Amino acid sequence: MERSPAESLPWARRYDDGVPLELDYPEMPIYELFRQTVKLHPGRTALIFFGKTLTYGRLGRYVEQVAAALQDLGVGPGYRVALLLPNCPQYVISYYAVLLAGGTVVPVNPLSTATELLHIFRDGQVGAAIGLDLLAGRLEEVRDKLLEATENHLLEHRFYTSLGEFMPFPLNLLYPLKRKMAAEAKRRLTGCERFSSLLSSRPGRSGSAALDLKRDPAALIYTGGTTGRPKGVMLSHYALVVNASQCAAWVRMSASDRQLVVLPMFHGFGMSVGMNASLIAGSSCILLPRFGAAEILEAVDRFRPTLFAGVPTMYIGLINHPRLARYDISSLRGCFVGAAPLAPEVKRRFEELTGSKLMEGYGLTEAVTAICANPYQGVNKTGSVGIPFPDTVISIRDLETGQTQMPPGEIGELALKCPEVMLGYYNRPEETAAALKQGWLFTGDLGYMDEEGYFYIVDRKKDMIISGGFNIYPREVEDVLYRHPAVAEASVIGIPDSYRGELVKAFISLKEGCSASEAEVVSFCRQHLLPYKVPSVVEICQELPKTAIGKILKRELRNAENNQPSRTAVGGNE
């Protein structure tokens, strides 16, 4: 019998039983899949927020009511609504309601500065926003600037809500407006619209009849992340369905699962893996607004989630928590990690301390989020980001032309083909053309594939250090630093050097109660690295700068370094 093209892929034999190489994706938007779940499981718990539960039936009614209210305000095809909310029921309601109304969701980090918000609202032509009342001062300040520039069509509607509105008694009493909000924010709220008013509408129409699943953007996610000024990634309705379906299929997510969602849902990882995959599978989402190691451990112990997804810094926080052994985390059947490199030592310690299986994966906003991971039941290779999801092909391309596919073991740039690839960067044709070439998305990430089809990320193309003609990948040095018993977090960059071109500089933070000098860290690295890879400079920091989801910001480290006077190297590259 002739094998299909998918079966001939090197990773095909590594799929878990029951996970197909190709999926049959529903020809409907993500909000319709959510509605199907509501019909199938109206009495099942959809959301858990600080102990308060919301059934699928009630959540569905809220979504329909808010969608009707938004449509009455003019939200429809081409209309963009920003969500400035942490993980909370209001975010889930607003997200599906905007899509149901026919609009486009623009997820925004609620902690963004006024300058960042102004850029996003102008660039994305955002017509309305739903945010926390605590942010009223900042958001209304941005609205004032838009009015001064006669951009009256932007942010014409702002709706505010409080986390306490969906908290159980008596927790809701701990979040009253008067205790938590600055006077300016309270003044700004006078006369503003409340999110609760949207919940009083009667269900109306059911979305845009003219919707093109594969061409119309459902989400406009701004990403600049660790590299620079954010640009809008346009994701189609079909892309959201595909990625959520892949993530759910990879671990056979079902209505019996509970996922602990602490990854911000305004980021692609939290949106697709945490929210969308769970809610189309009928699972329950345990929502936490922010990460704290103690809060995570308490939530696992209390609410018994079966699934959890996080970034490396979260797992570092968990394994270093002094009271980890006091909590029962045996309910977890699968833990995912992505968005940044995971040091093998962190993985080893987490599995050793908790007995849970940690599956590292890889993804990027330009393809919604995760596009490959280690198998749930099959071979889990430490240091690898696993194998591609169904209907996903990854190719390692040469760094010079991007045309030649590199053989197993050879490093090149990751290029991928999959149904959830972005439509492009909004209003950025040149950058879109540079990323999307001949049907492939060029990721800017460097890596290689082994003989069995498992992929390994070496580093970002732009982060590679060239010292004395040698290529140095920061992740290799960081992995060694994480093995030092006193190091909690580590990040490595290249700094200018008149002789070698670049030198290796390491930034580290230390575990609580531990101490180490710069010279001691360099000496440790000499034992495990070739001389030209050993950091020439080590800087010990209280904490390292991070994005909203916990990725260490190398850009800020470089900027800080550029503003520092030169200093003498303490070792390495000798």
C-alpha positions in Angstrom: 0.0 0.0 0.0 1.4 3.4 -1.0 2.2 5.7 1.9 0.8 9.2 2.1 3.3 12.1 2.0 2.7 12.7 5.7 3.7 9.1 6.5 7.0 9.6 4.8 8.1 12.4 7.1 10.9 11.5 9.5 8.9 12.1 12.6 5.8 10.2 11.5 6.7 7.0 13.4 7.1 9.0 16.7 3.5 10.0 17.0 1.5 8.7 19.9 -1.2 6.1 19.1 -4.4 7.9 18.5 -2.8 11.1 17.3 -3.2 11.3 13.5 -0.7 12.9 11.2 -3.5 14.8 9.6 -6.6 16.3 11.2 -10.0 17.1 9.7 -10.6 20.7 10.8 -14.2 22.0 11.2 -15.1 24.6 8.6 -16.4 27.0 11.2 -15.0 29.8 13.4 -13.7 29.2 16.9 -16.8 30.8 18.5 -19.0 28.3 16.8 -17.0 25.5 18.2 -17.4 27.1 21.6 -21.2 27.3 21.0 -21.2 23.6 20.2 -19.5 22.9 23.6 -22.1 25.0 25.3 -24.9 22.9 23.8 -23.2 19.6 24.6 -22.1 20.5 28.2 -24.4 23.3 29.5 -24.1 22.2 33.1 -20.4 21.4 33.1 -17.9 23.8 34.7 -16.2 26.0 32.1 -14.3 28.4 34.3 -13.1 28.5 37.9 -12.0 31.9 39.2 -10.8 32.1 42.8 -13.1 29.2 43.6 -16.2 30.6 41.9 -17.4 28.4 39.1 -19.1 29.4 35.8 -20.9 26.7 33.8 -20.8 26.5 30.0 -24.4 27.3 29.9 -24.0 30.6 31.8 -20.8 31.5 30.0 -22.5 30.9 26.7 -25.4 33.2 27.7 -23.0 36.0 28.7 -21.1 35.7 25.4 -24.4 36.0 23.4 -25.5 39.0 25.5 -22.2 40.9 25.1 -22.0 40.1 21.4 -25.5 41.5 20.9 -24.6 44.7 22.7 -21.4 45.1 20.7 -23.2 44.6 17.4 -25.7 47.4 18.5 -22.6 49.7 18.9 -21.4 48.9 15.3 -19.0 46.1 16.0 -18.8 43.9 12.9 -16.4 42.9 10.1 -13.3 45.1 10.2 -14.0 46.6 13.6 -11.3 46.0 16.1 -11.8 45.7 19.9 -8.8 45.7 22.3 -8.9 43.6 25.4 -6.8 45.0 28.3 -7.6 42.3 30.8 -5.7 39.7 32.8 -6.9 36.1 33.0 -10.5 36.4 34.3 -14.0 35.4 33.1 -14.5 38.9 31.6 -11.6 38.2 29.2 -13.1 34.9 28.0 -16.6 36.5 27.6 -15.3 39.5 25.7 -13.0 37.4 23.4 -15.8 35.1 22.1 -18.3 38.0 22.1 -16.2 40.1 19.8 -15.6 37.3 17.4 -19.3 36.3 17.5 -20.2 40.0 16.7 -18.0 39.7 13.6 -15.2 41.9 14.9 -11.5 41.4 15.4 -9.9 40.8 18.8 -6.8 42.8 19.7 -5.3 41.3 22.8 -3.2 43.8 24.8 -1.0 43.5 27.9 -3.0 45.5 30.5 0.3 46.7 32.0 1.4 48.4 28.7 2.5 52.0 29.0 0.5 54.8 27.5 3.1 55.1 24.7 2.8 51.5 23.8 -1.0 51.6 23.9 -1.0 54.7 21.7 1.1 52.9 19.1 -1.1 49.8 19.1 -4.4 51.7 18.9 -3.1 53.9 16.1 -1.4 51.1 14.1 -4.3 48.7 14.6 -7.1 51.3 14.2 -8.8 50.1 17.3 -12.3 51.3 17.7 -13.2 50.1 21.2 -11.5 48.7 24.3 -12.6 46.6 27.3 -10.3 46.9 30.3 -9.8 46.9 34.0 -11.1 49.9 35.9 -7.7 50.1 37.5 -6.4 51.2 34.1 -8.9 53.9 33.5 -6.5 56.7 34.1 -4.0 55.4 31.5 -6.6 54.4 29.0 -8.5 57.7 29.2 -5.2 59.6 28.9 -4.5 57.8 25.6 -8.1 58.6 24.5 -7.4 62.3 25.2 -4.3 62.2 23.0 -6.3 60.6 20.2 -8.9 63.3 20.5 -6.3 66.0 20.4 -5.0 64.5 17.1 -8.6 64.4 15.8 -8.6 60.6 15.7 -12.1 60.5 17.0 -12.9 57.1 15.5 -10.3 55.4 17.7 -11.3 54.2 21.2 -14.8 55.7 20.8 -16.1 53.1 23.3 -14.3 52.0 26.5 -15.8 49.5 28.9 -14.4 49.0 32.4 -14.7 46.0 34.8 -13.2 45.0 38.1 -11.8 41.6 39.0 -14.0 41.5 42.0 -17.2 41.4 39.8 -16.6 37.7 39.1 -15.0 36.7 42.4 -16.9 34.7 45.1 -18.0 36.2 48.4 -16.1 37.4 50.5 -13.2 37.8 48.1 -15.2 40.2 46.0 -15.2 42.6 49.0 -11.4 42.7 48.9 -11.4 44.4 45.5 -13.7 47.4 45.8 -12.9 50.3 43.6 -12.2 52.8 46.4 -9.5 50.7 48.0 -7.5 49.8 44.9 -7.7 52.7 42.6 -5.8 56.0 42.4 -7.9 59.1 42.6 -7.2 60.0 39.0 -8.4 56.6 37.8 -11.6 57.0 39.8 -12.2 60.5 38.4 -11.7 59.2 34.9 -14.3 56.5 35.4 -17.0 59.1 35.9 -19.5 58.7 33.1 -17.7 55.8 31.5 -19.4 52.6 30.4 -19.3 49.5 32.6 -18.8 46.0 31.3 -21.8 44.9 33.3 -24.0 47.0 31.1 -23.1 44.8 28.2 -24.4 41.8 30.1 -27.9 43.2 30.2 -28.5 43.0 26.4 -30.7 40.3 24.9 -29.0 37.9 22.5 -29.1 39.1 18.9 -27.6 38.1 15.6 -25.0 35.3 15.4 -22.0 36.9 13.7 -21.0 37.8 10.2 -22.6 35.8 7.4 -19.9 37.0 4.9 -17.1 35.6 7.0 -14.1 34.1 5.1 -12.5 31.6 7.5 -9.1 31.6 5.8 -8.7 35.3 4.8 -10.5 37.4 7.4 -8.5 38.2 10.6 -10.0 37.0 13.9 -7.1 38.3 16.0 -4.5 41.0 15.7 -1.8 40.2 18.2 1.0 42.7 18.6 4.4 41.1 19.1 7.8 42.7 19.3 8.4 40.7 22.3 12.1 40.6 23.0 13.3 42.3 19.8 11.7 45.7 19.2 8.7 47.9 18.4 5.6 45.6 18.3 4.0 44.7 15.0 0.5 43.3 14.5 0.3 39.6 13.5 -2.9 38.9 11.6 -4.4 35.5 12.4 -7.4 34.1 10.5 -10.4 32.4 12.0 -9.2 29.2 10.5 -5.8 29.5 12.1 -7.3 29.7 15.6 -9.4 26.6 14.9 -6.5 24.7 13.5 -4.1 25.4 16.3 -6.6 24.8 19.1 -7.6 21.5 17.5 -3.9 20.4 17.2 -3.2 21.3 20.8 -6.2 19.4 22.1 -5.5 16.4 19.9 -1.8 16.2 21.0 -2.8 15.2 24.6 -6.3 14.0 23.8 -7.9 16.8 25.8 -11.4 16.0 26.9 -14.3 17.2 29.1 -12.8 15.3 32.0 -9.7 17.6 32.0 -9.0 20.7 34.0 -6.3 23.1 32.8 -4.7 25.6 35.1 -4.4 28.7 33.0 -1.8 31.2 34.3 -0.2 32.0 31.0 -1.7 35.4 29.9 -4.5 34.9 27.5 -3.5 38.1 25.7 -0.5 36.1 24.5 -0.9 33.4 21.8 0.3 30.6 24.1 -2.3 31.3 26.8 -5.0 32.1 24.2 -4.7 28.9 22.2 -3.3 26.3 24.5 -4.9 27.5 27.6 -8.3 29.0 26.6 -9.3 27.9 23.1 -8.1 24.3 23.2 -9.8 23.7 26.6 -13.1 25.3 25.7 -13.6 23.5 22.4 -12.7 20.2 24.2 -15.2 20.9 27.0 -12.5 21.1 29.7 -12.5 23.4 32.7 -10.2 26.4 32.9 -8.8 27.4 36.3 -7.9 31.0 35.7 -5.2 32.8 37.6 -4.6 36.5 36.8 -0.8 36.4 37.5 2.0 34.0 38.2 3.2 33.4 41.7 4.8 30.1 42.6 2.9 29.8 45.9 -0.4 30.6 44.1 0.2 28.0 41.5 1.0 25.3 44.0 -2.0 26.2 46.1 -4.3 26.1 43.0 -3.0 22.7 41.9 -3.4 21.3 45.5 -7.0 22.8 45.8 -8.5 22.5 42.3 -6.8 19.4 41.0 -6.0 20.3 37.4 -4.8 17.6 35.0 -3.0 19.9 32.6 -0.7 22.9 33.0 1.3 25.0 30.5 4.0 27.5 31.5 7.2 29.1 30.5 10.7 28.1 31.9 10.7 30.9 34.5 7.5 29.5 36.0 9.1 26.1 36.4 12.2 27.6 37.8 10.0 29.4 40.4 8.2 26.2 41.3 11.3 24.0 41.7 12.9 26.6 43.9 9.9 27.1 46.1 10.9 26.3 49.7 7.6 24.6 50.5 7.1 22.6 47.3 7.0 19.3 49.1 3.9 20.4 51.2 1.6 20.5 48.2 -0.1 17.6 46.4 0.4 18.1 42.7 -0.3 14.5 41.7 -3.4 15.4 39.7 -1.3 16.7 36.9 -1.0 14.3 34.0 0.8 16.6 31.6 2.9 19.8 31.9 3.9 21.8 28.9 6.7 24.3 28.6 7.5 26.7 25.7 8.0 30.3 24.6 11.7 30.3 25.7 14.5 27.8 25.9 14.3 25.3 28.8 17.6 24.3 30.5 17.9 20.5 30.8 18.8 20.9 34.4 15.4 22.7 35.1 13.5 19.9 33.4 15.5 17.2 35.3 14.9 18.8 38.6 11.2 19.5 38.0 10.5 15.8 37.0 12.6 14.6 39.9 10.9 16.8 42.5 7.3 16.4 41.3 7.0 13.1 39.5 5.3 14.9 36.6 6.2 14.7 32.9 7.4 17.9 31.4 6.9 18.2 27.6 8.9 20.9 25.9 7.6 22.5 22.8 8.1 25.3 20.3 5.9 27.9 18.7 5.6 31.5 17.6 2.8 34.1 17.4 3.2 34.1 13.6 1.7 30.6 13.7 -0.7 31.3 16.6 1.5 29.5 19.1 2.7 25.9 19.6 3.5 24.0 16.4 5.5 21.1 17.8 6.1 19.4 21.1 7.5 16.2 22.6 4.9 13.4 22.5 2.7 13.0 25.5 3.2 9.3 25.8 6.1 8.6 23.5 9.8 9.3 23.6 10.5 12.6 25.4 14.0 13.9 24.6 15.5 16.3 27.0 16.7 19.4 25.2 14.5 18.8 22.2 11.3 20.8 21.4 9.8 17.6 20.0 8.2 16.8 16.7 5.8 18.8 14.5 2.0 18.8 15.2 -0.4 17.2 12.6 -0.3 18.9 9.2 2.9 20.8 10.1 6.2 20.5 8.3 9.4 22.0 9.6 12.5 22.3 7.4 16.0 23.4 8.5 17.3 25.8 5.8 20.8 27.1 5.1 21.7 30.4 6.6 23.0 32.0 3.4 20.2 31.6 0.9 17.4 29.8 2.8 16.9 27.6 -0.2 18.8 24.4 0.8 17.4 21.9 3.3 20.1 21.0 5.8 20.7 17.3 6.7 20.1 15.9 10.2 22.4 17.3 12.7 23.3 20.4 10.7 22.2 23.8 12.1 20.1 26.2 10.0 17.0 28.4 10.2 13.7 26.8 10.9 11.1 27.3 8.2 7.6 25.9 8.5 4.4 25.1 6.6 1.2 24.7 8.4 -2.5 25.8 8.0 -2.3 28.2 10.9 0.5 30.5 9.5 -0.4 34.2 9.8 -2.0 36.2 7.1 0.9 38.6 7.5 2.0 41.6 9.6 -0.6 44.4 9.5 0.5 47.3 7.3 4.1 45.8 7.1 4.4 44.5 3.5 8.2 44.4 3.5 8.4 42.5 6.8 5.7 40.2 5.7 7.6 39.4 2.5 10.8 38.8 4.5 9.0 36.2 6.7 6.7 34.5 4.2 8.6 33.2 1.2 7.4 30.6 -1.3 4.8 29.2 1.0 7.2 28.9 4.0 7.3 30.9 7.2 10.9 31.7 8.1 11.0 31.9 11.8 14.4 33.5 12.5 15.2 30.7 14.9 18.2 28.5 14.6 18.1 24.7 15.2 18.6 21.3 13.8 16.7 18.0 13.4 18.1 14.6 14.5 17.8 11.3 12.6 14.4 10.5 14.2 12.7 13.8 13.3 13.1 15.6 16.7 13.9 19.3 16.5 16.3 21.3 18.7 16.4 25.0 19.0 19.9 26.5 19.3 19.0 30.1 19.5 17.5 33.1 17.7 19.4 34.0 14.5 19.9 37.5 15.7 21.2 36.4 19.1 24.1 34.3 17.8 27.5 35.6 19.1 30.5 35.6 16.8 33.7 35.8 18.8 37.1 35.4 17.1 35.4 33.8 14.1 33.6 31.2 16.3 29.8 30.9 16.4 28.5 30.8 20.0 24.9 30.0 20.8 23.8 31.7 24.0 21.5 28.8 24.9 24.5 26.4 25.2 26.1 28.8 27.8 22.8 29.4 29.6 22.3 25.6 30.0 25.6 25.4 31.8 24.9 28.3 34.0 21.6 26.7 35.1 23.6 23.8 36.3 25.4 26.0 38.9 23.8 25.3 42.3 23.4 29.0 43.1 22.0 30.2 39.8 18.2 30.8 39.6 18.0 32.5 36.1 20.5 33.2 33.4 20.7 35.0 30.1 23.7 35.5 27.8 24.4 38.2 25.2 27.3 39.3 23.0 29.1 42.5 23.9 31.4 44.4 21.5 35.1 43.7 21.7 37.8 45.5 19.5 39.9 42.3 19.2 37.4 39.4 19.0 34.4 41.2 17.6 32.2 40.1 20.5 32.7 38.7 23.9 30.2 36.5 26.0 28.5 38.3 28.8 26.2 36.4 31.3 23.5 38.0 33.4 22.4 35.8 36.3 20.1 36.0 39.4 20.8 33.8 42.4 18.5 31.5 44.3 17.2 32.7 47.7 19.8 32.1 50.4 22.6 31.3 47.9 25.7 33.3 47.1 28.3 33.2 44.3 30.9 35.6 43.0 31.4 36.5 39.3 34.8 34.7 39.4 33.2 31.6 40.9 30.6 31.4 38.1 33.3 31.9 35.4 35.4 29.1 37.0 32.4 26.8 36.9 31.8 27.6 33.2 35.4 26.8 32.4 34.8 23.2 33.7 32.0 22.7 31.2 32.6 24.9 28.1 35.3 25.4 25.5 37.4 28.4 26.4 36.0 30.7 23.7 32.4 30.0 25.0 33.2 30.9 28.7 31.6 34.2 29.7 34.2 37.0 29.9 31.9 39.1 32.1 29.3 37.9 34.6 26.8 40.4 36.1 24.7 39.3 39.1 21.3 41.0 39.2 18.4 41.0 41.7 16.2 39.8 38.8 16.2 39.7 35.1 13.8 41.8 32.9 11.0 39.7 31.4 8.0 40.0 29.1 4.5 39.5 30.3 4.7 35.8 29.9 8.1 35.4 31.5 10.5 35.4 28.6 13.8 37.1 29.5 14.2 40.3 27.6 17.7 40.2 26.0 16.8 43.5 24.3 16.7 45.3 27.7 19.9 43.6 28.8 21.6 44.9 25.6 20.2 48.4 26.1 21.4 48.5 29.7 24.8 47.2 28.6 25.1 49.9 25.9 24.5 52.6 28.6 27.1 51.2 30.9 30.8 52.2 31.0 33.2 49.6 29.8 34.4 47.1 32.4 37.2 44.7 32.7 36.5 41.1 31.9 36.8 38.6 34.8 37.7 35.6 32.8 37.0 33.4 29.8 38.1 33.6 26.1 41.7 33.6 27.3 
